[in-house]
Amino acid sequence: MPKRILQGVVVSDKNDKTVVVRVERRFAHPLLQKTVRRSKKYKAHDAENQYKTGDTVFIEECAPVSKDKRWTVVSTVAADA
């Protein structure tokens, strides 16, 4: 079974070897057909503590690392410069 990969923004890097990533999804409201934004926070494993608040990163699901850490940071999104 393929592992899910999500894109989000790092909102906290205060924990050791852990970052909190906010992932936003957009969908059409079932009745009103208006675009709705919903976000969810995931704790992801960052072994080298290299990602900082504000970075846009890709996270991939993995085996549980701790009680509530089931994701690991794969890479950062390339800047469009």
Legacy VTK file of the C-alpha trace (Angstrom):
# vtk DataFile Version 3.0
C-alpha trace
ASCII
DATASET POLYDATA
POINTS 81 float
0.000 0.000 0.000
1.476 3.389 -0.968
2.352 5.882 1.725
0.464 9.158 1.757
2.457 12.341 1.137
1.048 15.690 2.261
2.272 19.256 1.825
2.089 21.775 4.641
3.715 24.622 6.540
5.819 24.175 9.688
4.077 26.045 12.511
6.307 24.935 15.407
9.843 23.592 15.764
10.204 23.901 19.546
10.288 20.142 20.241
13.483 18.118 19.815
13.481 16.121 16.537
9.835 17.065 15.943
8.041 19.697 13.873
4.336 20.503 13.825
3.036 20.847 10.258
-0.291 22.476 9.335
-1.843 20.820 6.274
-4.679 22.667 4.551
-7.271 21.036 2.329
-9.832 22.732 0.124
-13.154 21.295 -0.970
-16.513 22.432 -2.281
-19.251 22.668 0.340
-21.811 19.924 -0.399
-24.821 22.240 -0.393
-23.520 25.743 -1.083
-20.726 24.759 -3.529
-18.502 27.399 -1.943
-14.812 26.568 -1.528
-14.102 25.768 2.118
-10.655 25.590 3.750
-9.963 23.161 6.574
-6.599 22.603 8.235
-5.160 19.936 10.479
-1.893 19.760 12.398
0.431 16.755 12.225
3.545 16.062 14.301
6.366 14.901 12.046
9.796 13.445 12.776
12.744 15.721 11.911
15.893 13.850 12.965
18.397 16.664 12.231
16.233 19.588 13.468
16.814 21.279 10.091
13.297 22.595 9.361
12.200 25.898 10.886
8.895 27.690 11.376
7.495 28.967 8.078
9.114 26.290 5.859
6.832 24.536 3.377
7.549 20.809 3.563
6.364 17.409 2.365
5.532 14.842 5.053
5.111 11.096 4.564
3.303 8.652 6.805
5.463 6.093 8.569
5.448 3.609 11.420
4.743 5.186 14.820
7.796 6.995 16.202
6.123 8.071 19.475
2.652 8.337 21.003
1.334 10.869 18.474
4.090 11.043 15.826
3.229 8.981 12.716
4.729 11.180 9.993
8.253 12.019 8.876
9.498 15.055 6.934
10.639 14.045 3.451
11.857 17.322 1.952
11.206 21.010 1.630
9.345 22.521 -1.306
11.690 24.184 -3.826
11.390 27.968 -3.835
9.882 29.490 -6.977
12.574 32.097 -7.582
LINES 1 82
81 0 1 2 3 4 5 6 7 8 9 10 11 12 13 14 15 16 17 18 19 20 21 22 23 24 25 26 27 28 29 30 31 32 33 34 35 36 37 38 39 40 41 42 43 44 45 46 47 48 49 50 51 52 53 54 55 56 57 58 59 60 61 62 63 64 65 66 67 68 69 70 71 72 73 74 75 76 77 78 79 80
